[in-house]
Amino acid sequence: MKMKRLLQLAAGLILVAAMAPFAAAADDAATIRAGTETWVKLFNAGNAGALVALYADDAVVMPPGAPAARGTVAIKALLAKEVAGAKAGGVVFARGSENEVGVSGDLAWHSGTYLVKNKAGATVDTGKYLETWRKAGGKWRMIRDIWNSDGPATAPSPAPTPAPTPTPTPSKGPAAAPKK
């Protein structure tokens, strides 16, 4: 009887140990989701300084229609510009309904959808994002961040039409002498 209990206890401990990585991954996924939610709140509050703290020193942000921003100095400048544009446009970001996270060791990805809403609360744009996170020193930080709109790309402005080239007029010099 004692042996049976001992075996049950050992099997239980083995099961708990085997499940530990899954529990840790679930906790990490929740941490990643919370990090993205913090990003949205800080962006809408206009706090580019706190936003950049969510990124690793070697992170790269790849916004639509602009060059990539590499490193925290460039990322902070980019985010400050983006925040100012959103404020001037009277829009805020919200996470959409899609929200997936995958964790493998010290790397994770987070993809989902977003909404851009105007002051009246109407959705004026929708899109998707993909973040890559790395855990270092016990903290998760973004190392790659990219997003884009579901809307059509804005057509470039047409090139200005060049002014017509004037046609040369014949010279009105002295008339040629008639032939004899």
SELO-195083 format. One record per atom (N, C-alpha, C): residue in one letter; x, y, z. Coordinates in pm, whole numbers, plus 50000, padded with zeros to 5 digits. Each point is the difference from the previous one (the first is absolute). Layout:
BEGIN
AXYZ;...
***
This chain:
BEGIN
M500824988250000;M499185011850000;M500875012550000;K501045000050084;K500905011550004;K500705001749866;M500364988949938;M500705000749872;M499095005949894;K498724996450001;K499065005249902;K499875015250015;R499915004850122;R499915014450027;R501265007149956;L501114994050026;L501285005949961;L500095001049848;L499564989949929;L499995000449854;L499045010649948;Q498835001350063;Q499055010349959;Q500585013950023;L500665002050111;L500625012850030;L501105003149899;A500834990149968;A501075001849902;A499425003449863;A498944993049960;A499365002749870;A499435014149999;G499415004150110;G499455013650010;G501095010549988;L501124997850066;L501125009649992;L500565000749859;I500104988649934;I500494999749862;I499045007749909;L498714998350020;L499005007149920;L500105015150023;V500135004150123;V500145014450032;V501265005549935;A501094992750009;A501255004549939;A499875000849849;A499294990649940;A499835000149855;A499115011649954;M499075004150083;M499095010849965;M500595013850026;A501055000950078;A500585012950036;A500375008749880;P500634994549895;P500305008549884;P498755005849934;F498914992349999;F498775005149941;F499425011350084;A500074998750130;A499525010750088;A500865012449984;A501334998149989;A500895011549980;A499725006849868;A499764992249894;A499685005849869;A498695007850006;A499024994850073;A498725007050015;A500215013250075;D500824999750105;D500315012350072;D500735009949911;D500964995049920;D500735008749908;D499075005949895;A499074992049948;A499055005149901;A499145011050061;A499594998350123;A499225010450068;A500835012650018;T501284998450030;T500905011550015;T500165007449867;I500124992649891;I500125006149867;I498745007849966;R498844993950021;R498735006949974;R499885012650084;A500404999150125;A499945011950088;A500965010749950;G501164995949947;G500955009849946;G499415007549882;T499304993049913;T499365006549886;T498895009350046;E499234995750098;E498945008650054;E500605012650063;T501134998550067;T500705011650057;T500455009349888;W500514994349889;W500425008149885;W498845008749952;V498814993849984;V498825007449951;V499665011450096;K499984997150129;K499665010350100;K501015011449999;L501294996649996;L501035010549999;L499965008249872;F499754993449886;F499885007249873;F498855010050006;N498844995350044;N498835008850007;N500185011250102;A500844997750102;A500295010450099;A501075009849949;G500634996649888;G501035008849942;G501354998950067;N500304988650060;N501234998450078;N501064992049924;A500665006549904;A501024993249920;A501184995550086;G500335007550104;G501114996350088;G499774986750070;A498794997850047;A499694987350066;A499824988849896;L499505003549882;L499844990049894;L501334993549965;V501045008149987;V501294994749955;V500584990250102;A499575000850124;A500484990650102;A499504985849975;L499004998349914;L499504986749967;L500874993049896;Y500965007549942;Y500854994749893;Y501414997050052;A500624989649945;A501404997050030;A500875010649933;D501235001650051;D500925009949944;D500274997949852;D499964987649954;D500294996949859;D498744997649917;A498875004650048;A498734997749932;A499935007549867;V499114995149914;V499725006549872;V498485001249987;V499565012349970;V498585002649976;V499845003149852;M499044993349936;M499815001249855;M498605005449970;P499855013450003;P498695005949975;P499675000049851;P498735000849966;P499655000449858;P500415013449937;G500484999449878;G500315012149925;G501165008150054;A500874993950078;A501145007450057;A501164990350019;P501235005550009;P501154991350026;P499914993750140;A500684988950018;A500054993450130;A500755008850100;A499584999550125;A500685007150109;A500764989550080;R501335001850012;R500864990350069;R500555006150127;G499814993250112;G500525004750128;G499025009450069;T500175001450130;T499025007350080;T499935014949967;V501115006249961;V499955014449967;V499125002149878;A500234992349894;A499205001249877;A498554995950025;I499794989850081;I498644995350028;I499245010750078;K500655006250097;K499325010550077;K499625011649909;A500895004049909;A499695011049907;A498824996149910;L500014987849949;L498904995349916;L498694999950077;L500014994350120;L498774999050078;L499495013850041;A500905009350031;A499575013650034;A499295006449881;K500524997649879;K499375005349878;K498634993449978;E499934986950018;E498744992749983;E498955004650101;V500425001750126;V499095004550105;V499475014049966;A500905008949958;A499595013649965;A499014999949884;G500254991549900;G499084998949887;G498624995050042;A499984990350089;A498734994750049;A499245010750079;K500735007150084;K499365010850079;K499435010749907;A500815004149901;A499555010349906;A498794995249919;G499984987249968;G498894994449925;G498804996550085;G500155000850131;G498894997050090;G499614985350001;V501014991249987;V499704985749997;V500734992750113;V499474988350035;V500624991450100;V500034985749945;F500904992050057;F500124986049962;F499254991350099;A499514988849950;A499404989650085;A500384986649939;R500164989950084;R500284986649947;R498734994349942;G500164992549891;G498864993649935;G499714986550063;S499224992049930;S499554987350057;S501034988849988;E500905000649901;E501014989649986;E501175002950092;N500494989450067;N501025002050102;N500664986550028;E501094997049928;E500674987250016;E501435002050049;V500444991150087;V501365000550054;V500604986049991;G501274999349962;G500754987650003;G501295002350076;V500364990850086;V501215001250082;V500854987749980;S501305002249979;S500964989149991;S501275004450071;G500174995350122;G501175003950078;G499995014950029;D501075006849958;D500145014350026;D499545008749884;L499314994049903;L499455007749889;L498494997949994;A499305010549956;A498554999149986;A499565009049886;W498854997149945;W499395008649900;W498585003250044;H499525011349957;H498635004150031;H499435006549874;S498924994649950;S499345005949884;S498555002550034;G499455009749929;G498615003250024;G499535011149909;T498835005050030;T499425010849922;T499845012350088;Y499895011449932;Y499795012550074;Y498925008249931;L499485009650073;L499025009549950;L500535014050026;V499705009249912;V500275014150023;V498635006750007;K499755007150110;K498695006150021;K500135015250011;N499005007049948;N500005014550011;N499365004250132;K499895013250022;K499475005050127;K498574995550028;A499254997649892;A498624995450017;A499924985150029;G501134993149995;G500034985750025;G499794991649876;A499895006449885;A499824992649875;A501354994449954;T499994988049947;T501224993849947;T500325006449866;V501205005749989;V500425006549875;V501084992049928;D500554989950065;D500994991349936;D500094987150081;T500394989449931;T500294987350065;T501314994949942;G500674991350074;G501264994549951;G500444988450084;K501244996049976;K500584988750074;K501435003250040;Y500484992750100;Y501365002250050;Y500664986650029;L501325000450005;L500794988450039;L501175005150083;E500114994850121;E501095003750091;E500834987550029;T501295001950015;T500884989350046;T500605004850131;W499934991650101;W500485003450134;W501154990750038;R500925005150081;R501114992050052;R500065002050151;K500204989050071;K500135000750146;K501485000350036;A500415010250070;A501405001350045;A499975006150140;G500794994350088;G500025005050137;G498654998950068;G499194990249958;G498694997950061;G498925009349948;K500315008849903;K499015009449948;K499804998049850;W498765000949959;W499654999349859;W500055013949940;R500715001349886;R500085012749926;R499794996949852;M499385009449929;M499814998249856;M501345001849929;I500234991349900;I501205001449918;I499635003249855;R498774997249959;R499505003649868;R498545003750015;D499595010249924;D498625004850006;D499645005249862;I498934994749943;I499545004449868;I498485000049999;W499425009649928;W498555000649986;W499665006149865;N498794997249953;N499525006249878;N498494999849994;S499485009449923;S498575002149987;S499384989849905;D498734997050023;D499254991749907;D499485008349883;G500035013350014;G499505008849895;G500925000149880;P499495004949888;P500845000649880;P501145009950020;A501094997149933;A501145009250006;A499595013249937;T500505010750054;T499725013149945;T500795001649871;A499305003949895;A500695002049872;A500925012150010;P501174999149941;P500895011550004;P499415011549920;S500345012050039;S499535011749926;S500594999549860;P499185004049901;P500554999849865;P501125010349986;A500944996849915;A501105009349975;A499445012449930;P500545011750031;P499495012049935;P500234999149849;T499035005049926;T500114999949855;T500985010949959;P501004996549919;P500975010249961;P499345010249906;A500475012150010;A499495010649912;A500374996649856;P499095003349906;P500334996849861;P501235007649955;T500784993549916;T501205006449945;T499575009349887;P500435012750005;P499585009149893;P500594995649867;T499225001749894;T500494996549866;T500775011949944;P501174997149945;P500765011349945;P499285005949879;T500035013149992;T499405006949885;T501095003049900;P499664999649870;P501045002849899;P500535014150017;S501255001449969;S500675013050010;S499475009149892;K499855012650034;K499515009849904;K501145009349962;G501024994649950;G501155007949957;G499765005749861;P501055005249936;P499825006049865;P499564989249902;A499125004049914;A499474990749900;A501084996549901;A499964987949951;A500994995649902;A499735007149866;A501085002749930;A499845006749870;A499394990249901;P499105004749916;P499384991049906;P501034995049900;K499804988349951;K500894994049900;K499695006049864;K501025002149925;K499815005349868;K500094989249899;
***
